[in-house]
Amino acid sequence: MTLSFPDRFDDDWDYMLSEPPDLLERLRRLRESKPAAWVKTWGKPTVMFTSFELVDAAFRDKETFPSAAFYGQTVTDVLGRNMQCMEGEEHRRNRALVSPFFRAKNVTAIVESLLEPLAHELIDRFEARGEANLVAEFTKIYPVKIILRMLGLPQAADDDVARWAIGMLDIQNNFDHALRCSKEFMAFVSPILAERRVAPTDDLLSKLATEEFEGERLSDDAIFNFLRLLFPAGADTTYLGLGSAIFALLTHPEELARVRADLSGECRWAAEEALRWSPPVALQLRANPKDVVWNGIEIPGGTPLIFATLAANRDPAVFADPDRFDVGRRPKAICTFGRGPHFCLGAHLARAEMDFALRVLLERLPRLRLVDDPGARITASIVPVLRGPNRLPVRFD
């Protein structure tokens, strides 16, 4: 039997062209009425999963919905053949070569030397003014500088690297610009990598250039591909997640008071709840390579897929009162970093960055408050599938 596309959409909004103004309500309706719904992406019929059960199962089912089926066809010209484009033994080998640097114990080791001092350094720049736009002056800069310092790359390049990282993500809607950003980034890293091959230091780039796994080292191409994924995925999503966490706290006074009463204990949970409540990657893209009937859902081969992490993280079947921002929630599992073999490699680092950024920000600025500004809200940022505040105008005494 050959499967066919339906005659009509369950929701006719094109989710890859723009964010609907009522996104949360649309996702709620779909989750309640048809958790595997037919929607549109770039005009094409697309299946969107919105329940926690289906999103979780789809992430884990690497045989039916391999990550490479989508990313291997869409990102390689710009981001190279990175781990999103790999499956099986190739994915295992490449992940094993880089994963030791991002394990929890190694992330913990860099906290005192990097995360906390950098947060202080950025706040020093604007504290005396009594006001700031925290997106432009803090959240967007913080994760880029962390990755630059981890890799041992020149700090003077943070503006260029931030621009390249953002540009490389807009592959579908602005391919030429994304490709140009990719080439400029590789031209920047190439001579530094060549130097580290000959004279390694104690930074991450040197380790990538010299470490071995099962007798193999990463080639220059493999390192470039990893870095071109690390900066957009690590820097952009972390700055959006951190911005959403700050926005959530500043618009929920009782939760902010709870966190202020125990910064060292509660900031990590404020970050975790923000990652559930408003994940930076609200809609994760995949593709279905061949005809399949999955969980009773007929999906023709070649169908684009959306794993709606924003909807899954607010599924009342898993999270009580899911639309409420609750630092005391302590969720056992969220879909924000994916599930299964492609679980986000940088999850430990992202969580640590958000935790310590919040600790330092709230300690240094005890009367931090949001300025009344219609632009200060969580919305689409960079591309329609990514969400966070584009502005966070604040005042403090």
BAFI-43397 format. One record per residue (C-alpha): residue number from 1; residue in three letters; x negated, y, z. Coordinates in pm, 1 decimal. Layout:
residues N
 num residu       c1       c2       c3
 NUM    ALA        X        Y        Z
...
***
This chain:
residues 397
 num residu       c1       c2       c3
   1    MET      0.0      0.0      0.0
   2    THR   -131.8    343.6    -96.0
   3    LEU    -59.9    609.5    161.6
   4    SER     70.8    947.9     49.5
   5    PHE     96.5   1296.6    194.6
   6    PRO    428.6   1408.9    342.5
   7    ASP    671.1   1628.8    147.5
   8    ARG    671.1   1900.4    413.8
   9    PHE    450.1   2039.0    689.9
  10    ASP    534.7   2025.0   1058.8
  11    ASP    369.7   2367.2   1085.3
  12    ASP    290.0   2570.2    773.8
  13    TRP     24.7   2797.5    929.4
  14    ASP   -320.2   2759.1    770.7
  15    TYR   -539.3   2713.7   1077.7
  16    MET   -870.7   2762.8    897.4
  17    LEU   -786.5   3100.9    747.1
  18    SER   -678.4   3282.7   1062.1
  19    GLU   -555.8   3229.6   1416.5
  20    PRO   -177.7   3253.6   1463.2
  21    PRO    -77.7   3518.9   1717.1
  22    ASP    121.7   3255.3   1908.0
  23    LEU   -144.7   2982.4   1897.2
  24    LEU    -84.2   2843.6   2246.6
  25    GLU    291.8   2826.1   2194.3
  26    ARG    252.6   2654.9   1854.9
  27    LEU     18.6   2395.7   2001.7
  28    ARG    256.1   2337.1   2293.6
  29    ARG    551.8   2280.4   2059.1
  30    LEU    355.0   2038.3   1843.6
  31    ARG    225.3   1845.7   2144.5
  32    GLU    580.2   1807.8   2278.4
  33    SER    751.3   1724.8   1948.4
  34    LYS    489.7   1563.3   1724.2
  35    PRO    139.7   1519.7   1875.7
  36    ALA      9.4   1400.0   1538.1
  37    ALA    140.8   1675.8   1312.7
  38    TRP     93.7   1773.9    949.7
  39    VAL    -47.5   2128.1    922.7
  40    LYS   -268.3   2312.3    671.6
  41    THR   -639.7   2385.6    646.2
  42    TRP   -760.3   2582.1    343.0
  43    GLY   -425.1   2498.8    183.1
  44    LYS   -473.6   2122.3    221.8
  45    PRO   -244.3   1884.9    415.1
  46    THR   -416.2   1813.8    746.9
  47    VAL   -338.2   1597.7   1048.9
  48    MET   -368.5   1775.0   1383.6
  49    PHE   -384.7   1576.7   1710.4
  50    THR   -264.1   1777.3   2011.6
  51    SER   -214.3   1535.5   2303.0
  52    PHE   -500.0   1442.8   2536.6
  53    GLU   -438.2   1074.9   2463.2
  54    LEU   -474.4   1110.6   2086.3
  55    VAL   -761.4   1361.7   2090.2
  56    ASP   -956.3   1150.6   2339.4
  57    ALA   -895.9    830.9   2140.9
  58    ALA   -983.6    996.8   1810.0
  59    PHE  -1315.2   1132.0   1942.0
  60    ARG  -1406.8    783.7   2065.9
  61    ASP  -1306.1    600.4   1746.8
  62    LYS  -1625.9    651.4   1549.0
  63    GLU  -1534.7    376.8   1300.3
  64    THR  -1206.5    534.6   1188.8
  65    PHE  -1304.5    901.0   1221.2
  66    PRO  -1684.5    923.1   1182.7
  67    SER  -1826.0   1269.5   1241.9
  68    ALA  -2033.5   1234.5    924.2
  69    ALA  -1722.3   1210.8    705.7
  70    PHE  -1659.8   1581.9    759.8
  71    TYR  -1994.4   1734.7    852.4
  72    GLY  -2194.0   1536.5    598.8
  73    GLN  -1986.3   1698.3    324.1
  74    THR  -1968.1   2054.8    455.6
  75    VAL  -2269.2   2170.6    658.7
  76    THR  -2581.4   2009.3    513.3
  77    ASP  -2675.2   2294.0    274.8
  78    VAL  -2678.3   2539.9    565.6
  79    LEU  -2747.4   2335.8    880.5
  80    GLY  -2931.5   2044.3    721.0
  81    ARG  -2870.0   1678.4    788.1
  82    ASN  -2827.7   1713.4   1161.6
  83    MET  -2683.9   1467.6   1413.6
  84    GLN  -2326.0   1565.6   1329.1
  85    CYS  -2392.9   1415.0    984.7
  86    MET  -2532.5   1086.5   1116.9
  87    GLU  -2382.8    761.0   1239.6
  88    GLY  -2507.6    427.6   1366.7
  89    GLU  -2879.3    357.8   1396.5
  90    GLU  -2982.9    687.9   1234.5
  91    HIS  -2780.5    882.4   1490.6
  92    ARG  -2912.0    669.6   1778.5
  93    ARG  -3276.2    727.0   1682.1
  94    ASN  -3247.4   1099.9   1627.3
  95    ARG  -3042.8   1155.9   1941.8
  96    ALA  -3290.5    951.4   2146.3
  97    LEU  -3578.5   1171.2   2026.6
  98    VAL  -3421.5   1496.0   2149.8
  99    SER  -3181.6   1394.2   2428.1
 100    PRO  -3446.0   1367.7   2708.6
 101    PHE  -3491.6   1745.2   2698.4
 102    PHE  -3121.8   1804.7   2772.9
 103    ARG  -3059.6   1551.9   3049.7
 104    ALA  -2922.6   1682.0   3378.1
 105    LYS  -3250.1   1644.3   3571.6
 106    ASN  -3446.1   1837.2   3308.8
 107    VAL  -3184.6   2111.7   3293.9
 108    THR  -3201.0   2141.8   3673.8
 109    ALA  -3576.4   2185.2   3649.2
 110    ILE  -3546.8   2499.8   3438.2
 111    VAL  -3279.0   2669.3   3649.2
 112    GLU  -3503.3   2855.3   3893.7
 113    SER  -3764.3   2944.0   3633.0
 114    LEU  -3530.1   3058.6   3357.2
 115    LEU  -3152.3   3078.1   3403.8
 116    GLU  -3128.5   3288.5   3718.7
 117    PRO  -3416.0   3532.1   3642.7
 118    LEU  -3282.9   3598.1   3292.3
 119    ALA  -2935.5   3681.6   3422.9
 120    HIS  -3093.9   3934.0   3663.3
 121    GLU  -3304.0   4077.2   3380.7
 122    LEU  -2999.7   4149.1   3162.8
 123    ILE  -2795.6   4300.1   3447.5
 124    ASP  -3089.0   4527.6   3536.4
 125    ARG  -3039.0   4697.4   3199.4
 126    PHE  -2687.6   4826.2   3269.4
 127    GLU  -2627.9   4808.9   3645.2
 128    ALA  -2711.2   5174.8   3709.0
 129    ARG  -2449.2   5292.3   3455.9
 130    GLY  -2156.2   5148.4   3649.7
 131    GLU  -1996.0   5019.6   3329.5
 132    ALA  -2074.1   4784.6   3043.3
 133    ASN  -1933.1   4576.5   2762.3
 134    LEU  -2028.0   4235.3   2895.1
 135    VAL  -1993.0   4062.9   2558.1
 136    ALA  -2241.4   4288.9   2379.6
 137    GLU  -2472.5   4337.1   2679.1
 138    PHE  -2460.6   4004.7   2860.0
 139    THR  -2269.1   3700.4   2733.9
 140    LYS  -2383.5   3717.6   2370.6
 141    ILE  -2749.6   3773.3   2460.9
 142    TYR  -2789.4   3534.9   2754.3
 143    PRO  -2774.6   3192.0   2581.1
 144    VAL  -2981.6   3307.9   2282.0
 145    LYS  -3262.3   3425.4   2510.0
 146    ILE  -3247.4   3100.5   2707.0
 147    ILE  -3295.4   2888.5   2395.5
 148    LEU  -3570.8   3119.2   2267.5
 149    ARG  -3758.6   3085.2   2595.8
 150    MET  -3706.0   2710.6   2615.0
 151    LEU  -3849.7   2673.5   2265.2
 152    GLY  -4131.0   2922.5   2322.7
 153    LEU  -4018.1   3150.1   2038.1
 154    PRO  -4084.8   3526.6   2037.2
 155    GLN  -3838.8   3715.8   2257.9
 156    ALA  -3846.0   4015.6   2025.7
 157    ALA  -3649.5   3807.6   1774.7
 158    ASP  -3335.4   3771.7   1987.3
 159    ASP  -3126.4   4014.0   1776.3
 160    ASP  -3223.7   3837.4   1452.3
 161    VAL  -3169.1   3491.0   1599.1
 162    ALA  -2825.5   3588.9   1733.9
 163    ARG  -2731.2   3722.7   1388.6
 164    TRP  -2855.8   3405.5   1217.6
 165    ALA  -2676.5   3180.5   1468.0
 166    ILE  -2343.3   3355.6   1410.4
 167    GLY  -2393.0   3370.0   1034.0
 168    MET  -2474.7   3000.0   1001.1
 169    LEU  -2138.2   2905.0   1152.6
 170    ASP  -1928.7   3077.2    886.5
 171    ILE  -2000.4   2812.8    623.9
 172    GLN  -1649.7   2767.5    486.2
 173    ASN  -1547.9   3131.2    450.6
 174    ASN  -1883.3   3298.7    378.1
 175    PHE  -2114.1   3033.2    237.6
 176    ASP  -2370.7   3263.0     70.5
 177    HIS  -2426.4   3460.7    390.7
 178    ALA  -2448.8   3141.0    597.3
 179    LEU  -2708.7   2997.4    359.2
 180    ARG  -2910.2   3319.0    365.4
 181    CYS  -2911.5   3317.3    746.4
 182    SER  -3027.4   2955.1    743.4
 183    LYS  -3319.1   3031.6    510.7
 184    GLU  -3424.7   3335.7    712.0
 185    PHE  -3416.2   3133.6   1032.0
 186    MET  -3632.3   2854.9    883.5
 187    ALA  -3881.8   3111.2    750.2
 188    PHE  -3907.3   3252.8   1103.3
 189    VAL  -3963.7   2914.1   1271.8
 190    SER  -4185.4   2748.4   1009.7
 191    PRO  -4523.3   2909.4   1092.5
 192    ILE  -4460.5   2872.2   1466.9
 193    LEU  -4382.5   2501.4   1427.2
 194    ALA  -4698.6   2452.1   1219.7
 195    GLU  -4899.0   2615.7   1498.8
 196    ARG  -4738.5   2392.8   1766.9
 197    ARG  -4824.2   2080.8   1564.7
 198    VAL  -5193.3   2174.3   1590.8
 199    ALA  -5197.4   2343.2   1933.0
 200    PRO  -4899.5   2235.1   2142.3
 201    THR  -4806.5   2417.2   2462.5
 202    ASP  -4553.9   2327.8   2732.0
 203    ASP  -4244.6   2457.6   2549.4
 204    LEU  -3961.1   2261.5   2391.7
 205    LEU  -4074.2   2325.4   2034.2
 206    SER  -4411.7   2165.9   2114.9
 207    LYS  -4238.2   1865.7   2269.2
 208    LEU  -4017.7   1825.7   1960.5
 209    ALA  -4330.9   1839.0   1746.6
 210    THR  -4532.6   1585.4   1947.1
 211    GLU  -4305.5   1345.7   2137.4
 212    GLU  -4252.1    991.9   2007.3
 213    PHE  -3966.8    742.2   2036.3
 214    GLU  -4023.7    380.0   1932.8
 215    GLY  -4340.8    489.8   1752.9
 216    GLU  -4171.6    768.6   1555.0
 217    ARG  -4202.1   1146.4   1563.3
 218    LEU  -3957.2   1400.9   1431.7
 219    SER  -4046.4   1533.8   1088.0
 220    ASP  -4046.5   1907.6   1019.1
 221    ASP  -3713.9   1870.1    836.6
 222    ALA  -3561.5   1684.0   1131.2
 223    ILE  -3676.4   1957.9   1370.9
 224    PHE  -3540.1   2232.1   1145.3
 225    ASN  -3208.6   2046.8   1121.8
 226    PHE  -3190.5   2010.6   1499.2
 227    LEU  -3273.4   2377.0   1560.1
 228    ARG  -3019.9   2493.3   1302.0
 229    LEU  -2758.7   2302.4   1498.7
 230    LEU  -2893.2   2402.3   1841.8
 231    PHE  -2867.0   2777.9   1793.2
 232    PRO  -2512.8   2803.2   1650.7
 233    ALA  -2371.4   2519.7   1863.3
 234    GLY  -2565.2   2603.9   2178.5
 235    ALA  -2577.0   2983.4   2174.3
 236    ASP  -2246.7   3080.2   2013.3
 237    THR  -2020.3   2837.4   2195.7
 238    THR  -2186.5   2909.7   2531.2
 239    TYR  -2145.3   3285.0   2498.5
 240    LEU  -1778.0   3238.7   2409.9
 241    GLY  -1724.9   3000.1   2701.5
 242    LEU  -1901.3   3233.2   2944.8
 243    GLY  -1697.0   3527.7   2821.9
 244    SER  -1373.4   3334.5   2869.1
 245    ALA  -1477.9   3238.2   3222.6
 246    ILE  -1545.2   3601.8   3313.0
 247    PHE  -1216.5   3710.9   3155.5
 248    ALA  -1024.6   3440.1   3342.2
 249    LEU  -1170.5   3539.4   3678.7
 250    LEU  -1116.5   3912.1   3625.0
 251    THR   -751.9   3854.8   3530.6
 252    HIS   -682.7   3612.4   3818.2
 253    PRO   -764.8   3806.1   4139.2
 254    GLU   -688.4   3519.4   4378.5
 255    GLU   -920.1   3283.6   4191.7
 256    LEU  -1189.4   3552.7   4178.6
 257    ALA  -1161.8   3600.0   4556.0
 258    ARG  -1194.2   3225.5   4605.1
 259    VAL  -1510.5   3214.9   4395.1
 260    ARG  -1663.2   3521.8   4560.9
 261    ALA  -1621.4   3355.5   4901.1
 262    ASP  -1854.1   3071.4   4793.8
 263    LEU  -2056.3   3160.6   4485.7
 264    SER  -2297.4   2867.4   4509.7
 265    GLY  -2014.8   2615.8   4545.6
 266    GLU  -1734.5   2754.2   4330.7
 267    CYS  -1899.2   2914.7   4025.6
 268    ARG  -1962.2   2576.6   3865.4
 269    TRP  -1594.5   2489.2   3908.2
 270    ALA  -1485.7   2826.7   3773.3
 271    ALA  -1694.6   2751.1   3464.6
 272    GLU  -1548.9   2400.6   3434.8
 273    GLU  -1192.3   2525.8   3467.5
 274    ALA  -1257.3   2795.7   3205.7
 275    LEU  -1394.5   2530.4   2969.8
 276    ARG  -1068.6   2337.0   3015.7
 277    TRP   -832.8   2635.4   3012.3
 278    SER   -987.8   2800.0   2706.0
 279    PRO  -1250.7   2583.0   2533.2
 280    PRO  -1480.0   2781.8   2300.2
 281    VAL  -1420.1   2526.7   2021.8
 282    ALA  -1042.0   2522.9   2028.0
 283    LEU  -1002.5   2312.6   1714.6
 284    GLN  -1265.9   2056.8   1617.8
 285    LEU  -1278.5   1944.3   1255.6
 286    ARG  -1311.3   1593.7   1118.6
 287    ALA  -1214.3   1403.3    802.9
 288    ASN  -1050.9   1067.2    743.8
 289    PRO  -1264.6    876.1    488.2
 290    LYS  -1012.0    608.4    388.3
 291    ASP   -645.0    513.1    413.3
 292    VAL   -558.9    411.4    767.8
 293    VAL   -259.6    354.7    990.1
 294    TRP   -391.1    467.8   1328.1
 295    ASN   -173.5    456.8   1640.1
 296    GLY    122.0    419.8   1405.4
 297    ILE     22.0    732.3   1208.4
 298    GLU    -22.4    694.6    831.5
 299    ILE   -324.3    900.5    720.3
 300    PRO   -435.2    890.2    354.2
 301    GLY   -807.2    876.6    280.9
 302    GLY   -970.0   1216.1    238.3
 303    THR   -734.2   1389.6    480.7
 304    PRO   -886.3   1672.2    690.3
 305    LEU   -828.8   1632.2   1063.5
 306    ILE   -809.3   1873.8   1355.4
 307    PHE   -876.8   1754.1   1708.9
 308    ALA   -701.9   2031.8   1903.0
 309    THR   -910.7   2041.6   2220.3
 310    LEU   -726.6   2353.3   2340.2
 311    ALA   -395.4   2163.6   2329.6
 312    ALA   -540.4   1842.2   2476.3
 313    ASN   -692.6   2031.7   2769.3
 314    ARG   -348.1   2173.7   2850.4
 315    ASP   -157.1   1847.6   2823.9
 316    PRO     78.9   1824.7   3125.8
 317    ALA     54.0   1445.3   3109.4
 318    VAL   -304.1   1484.0   3235.5
 319    PHE   -324.9   1828.0   3400.3
 320    ALA    -62.7   1952.7   3646.1
 321    ASP     64.3   2304.0   3564.3
 322    PRO   -187.7   2309.1   3276.5
 323    ASP   -147.8   2672.0   3169.0
 324    ARG   -252.9   2795.3   3513.9
 325    PHE   -617.9   2888.3   3565.2
 326    ASP   -705.4   2704.3   3887.3
 327    VAL  -1066.5   2689.9   4009.5
 328    GLY   -969.0   2422.4   4261.3
 329    ARG   -842.0   2184.2   3992.9
 330    ARG  -1153.3   1961.1   3974.7
 331    PRO  -1063.8   1785.5   3646.8
 332    LYS  -1198.3   1434.3   3598.2
 333    ALA  -1236.9   1473.5   3223.5
 334    ILE  -1188.7   1742.5   2958.7
 335    CYS  -1215.2   1727.6   2580.0
 336    THR  -1421.3   2045.2   2540.9
 337    PHE  -1753.9   1874.7   2468.8
 338    GLY  -1603.4   1591.8   2265.7
 339    ARG  -1599.0   1229.1   2373.8
 340    GLY  -1780.8    914.3   2267.4
 341    PRO  -2113.4    889.9   2078.1
 342    HIS  -2108.8   1251.9   1956.8
 343    PHE  -2050.0   1398.4   2303.3
 344    CYS  -2221.5   1738.8   2307.6
 345    LEU  -2592.4   1698.0   2376.7
 346    GLY  -2612.9   2041.2   2540.1
 347    ALA  -2320.3   2000.2   2781.8
 348    HIS  -2542.5   1997.4   3093.2
 349    LEU  -2728.3   2309.2   2979.1
 350    ALA  -2408.3   2495.9   2886.5
 351    ARG  -2253.0   2420.6   3225.0
 352    ALA  -2567.6   2529.5   3408.7
 353    GLU  -2591.7   2852.8   3207.0
 354    MET  -2232.1   2943.4   3285.1
 355    ASP  -2266.0   2852.3   3652.6
 356    PHE  -2574.7   3065.4   3715.7
 357    ALA  -2462.8   3353.7   3496.6
 358    LEU  -2143.5   3379.3   3701.6
 359    ARG  -2331.1   3351.0   4031.9
 360    VAL  -2569.7   3633.9   3950.0
 361    LEU  -2307.2   3855.5   3786.1
 362    LEU  -2064.6   3834.6   4079.4
 363    GLU  -2340.0   3870.4   4338.7
 364    ARG  -2495.1   4174.8   4172.6
 365    LEU  -2164.2   4345.3   4085.4
 366    PRO  -1932.1   4291.8   4383.5
 367    ARG  -1665.5   4536.7   4258.1
 368    LEU  -1662.2   4411.9   3898.9
 369    ARG  -1330.5   4484.5   3729.7
 370    LEU  -1190.4   4477.1   3376.7
 371    VAL  -1107.1   4803.1   3199.4
 372    ASP   -757.4   4820.9   3052.1
 373    ASP   -834.0   4759.8   2685.0
 374    PRO   -617.7   4569.5   2430.9
 375    GLY   -935.8   4430.0   2277.6
 376    ALA  -1027.0   4255.6   2602.3
 377    ARG   -856.9   3921.3   2542.1
 378    ILE   -939.0   3566.7   2435.9
 379    THR   -890.7   3531.3   2063.2
 380    ALA  -1053.7   3393.4   1747.9
 381    SER  -1419.8   3486.7   1729.1
 382    ILE  -1676.5   3431.3   1452.7
 383    VAL  -1449.6   3175.6   1277.3
 384    PRO  -1084.2   3080.8   1343.7
 385    VAL  -1164.0   2757.0   1530.4
 386    LEU  -1384.7   2932.8   1789.1
 387    ARG  -1230.7   3140.6   2068.4
 388    GLY  -1345.5   3383.8   2331.9
 389    PRO  -1327.9   3754.4   2413.5
 390    ASN  -1481.7   3985.7   2154.4
 391    ARG  -1496.0   4265.2   2412.3
 392    LEU  -1524.4   4269.5   2789.9
 393    PRO  -1532.4   4636.5   2898.0
 394    VAL  -1591.0   4648.1   3274.0
 395    ARG  -1664.6   4894.4   3552.7
 396    PHE  -1834.1   4830.7   3884.7
 397    ASP  -1967.1   5027.9   4183.6
***
